[in-house]
Structure formats: structure tokens, C-alpha cells
Amino acid sequence: MNNQITNPKVEVPTGITCNDKDYLNSLLSCLKELSKNYVMAMTEASNECLYEKYKQVFLSLIALQREAYELMFRKGWYALEKADSQKISQKLQMLTQEYQDLNA
């Protein structure tokens, strides 16, 4: 049974030079790291105006991150693993219990 969700892979040149897949992978990694840094900056912002500026940039970054991910997925360069329905049910049950414990 195939346990991955993916699109047909677009072949790229191999060798020592960077190809489109390499560039997109690098871009996605950078955007993920920048997003983490902006979350930290928002939590440490000294005033509301600064917080709002950081938030605007953060929202733009995560939109770009999503675009890069979706492009990689469409080209078959990013695969997802199918989750077993039993594992999903177990996780839901665990999180539901934790939520109920927090609200008790």
C-alpha cells in the first residue's frame, strides 16, 4: 500500500549546479526560519505599533511560505505521508482529554 500523497515529480537537472527544486527548497527553509524569528520578535515587541509591524511582515512571510510549499507539492517535490485513521483517532482522543483536563 502506498503511504504517501504526492503529485507526479517534475524532473530537474542533476549535477553540481542548483536547479529549480534546490532553489525552492532553500527558499522554503529560509521562509520557515524567518517565520520563527518573527514570532519571537512579536512576543518581545515593546509596544503595540512595533508588534503590528512585525505581525504584518509575519503574515506576508507565512503566505509566501505556503505558496512555496504548494508549488513544490504541485511539482511532486514535496510528499505527504498518509496518516492511519486509527492513529488520528487516538491523537484526537488524547488531545480531547488534555483539553478537558485544562478546563476542569
Beta strands, then each sheet from edge to edge (+ up, - down):
strand 1: 4-5
strand 2: 80-81
sheet 1: 1+ 2-
end
